[in-house]
Amino acid sequence: MMPDHTTGGSERKMVACPICGAEFQCSRSLDCWCVRKIVPAAVTEYLAARYDTCVCSNCLERLIGQSEAESPDAMT
């Protein structure tokens, strides 16, 4: 399950990426950095099936790149 960014305030929270462990800020709102990203459905589904928190910008970009170059099952 991915966090719902359509509700809640703009309180920023430090979160550890479940993939690489890097810390980053998440506001869990429509002001969050990730809302501006175009994330393919395959990536959204992959993340929702595996994690209950957001991933960092670097890991999200890597997964988006992999999904464009490979099948979703090849993402790691």
Contacts in CASP RR format, 6 or more apart in sequence:
PFRMAT RR
TARGET T0000
AUTHOR 0000-0000-0000
METHOD contacts of the structure
MODEL  1
MMPDHTTGGSERKMVACPICGAEFQCSRSLDCWCVRKIVPAAVTEYLAAR
YDTCVCSNCLERLIGQSEAESPDAMT
1 48 0 8 1.000
1 52 0 8 1.000
2 44 0 8 1.000
2 47 0 8 1.000
2 48 0 8 1.000
2 51 0 8 1.000
2 52 0 8 1.000
2 54 0 8 1.000
3 26 0 8 1.000
3 28 0 8 1.000
3 53 0 8 1.000
3 54 0 8 1.000
4 28 0 8 1.000
5 28 0 8 1.000
5 29 0 8 1.000
5 30 0 8 1.000
5 32 0 8 1.000
5 34 0 8 1.000
5 35 0 8 1.000
6 30 0 8 1.000
7 29 0 8 1.000
8 28 0 8 1.000
8 29 0 8 1.000
9 27 0 8 1.000
9 28 0 8 1.000
9 29 0 8 1.000
10 27 0 8 1.000
10 29 0 8 1.000
10 31 0 8 1.000
11 27 0 8 1.000
11 28 0 8 1.000
11 29 0 8 1.000
12 25 0 8 1.000
12 26 0 8 1.000
12 27 0 8 1.000
13 25 0 8 1.000
13 26 0 8 1.000
13 27 0 8 1.000
13 28 0 8 1.000
14 23 0 8 1.000
14 24 0 8 1.000
14 25 0 8 1.000
15 23 0 8 1.000
15 24 0 8 1.000
15 25 0 8 1.000
15 26 0 8 1.000
15 53 0 8 1.000
15 54 0 8 1.000
16 22 0 8 1.000
16 23 0 8 1.000
17 23 0 8 1.000
17 24 0 8 1.000
17 54 0 8 1.000
17 55 0 8 1.000
17 56 0 8 1.000
17 58 0 8 1.000
17 59 0 8 1.000
18 50 0 8 1.000
18 51 0 8 1.000
18 53 0 8 1.000
18 55 0 8 1.000
19 51 0 8 1.000
19 55 0 8 1.000
19 56 0 8 1.000
19 59 0 8 1.000
20 56 0 8 1.000
20 58 0 8 1.000
20 59 0 8 1.000
21 56 0 8 1.000
22 56 0 8 1.000
22 58 0 8 1.000
22 59 0 8 1.000
24 54 0 8 1.000
24 56 0 8 1.000
24 57 0 8 1.000
25 33 0 8 1.000
26 32 0 8 1.000
26 34 0 8 1.000
26 53 0 8 1.000
26 54 0 8 1.000
32 54 0 8 1.000
33 57 0 8 1.000
34 54 0 8 1.000
34 57 0 8 1.000
34 60 0 8 1.000
37 60 0 8 1.000
37 64 0 8 1.000
38 64 0 8 1.000
39 60 0 8 1.000
39 64 0 8 1.000
40 64 0 8 1.000
40 67 0 8 1.000
40 68 0 8 1.000
42 67 0 8 1.000
42 72 0 8 1.000
42 75 0 8 1.000
43 60 0 8 1.000
43 63 0 8 1.000
43 64 0 8 1.000
43 67 0 8 1.000
43 72 0 8 1.000
43 75 0 8 1.000
45 72 0 8 1.000
46 63 0 8 1.000
46 67 0 8 1.000
46 72 0 8 1.000
46 75 0 8 1.000
47 55 0 8 1.000
47 63 0 8 1.000
55 63 0 8 1.000
63 75 0 8 1.000
66 74 0 8 1.000
66 75 0 8 1.000
67 75 0 8 1.000
END
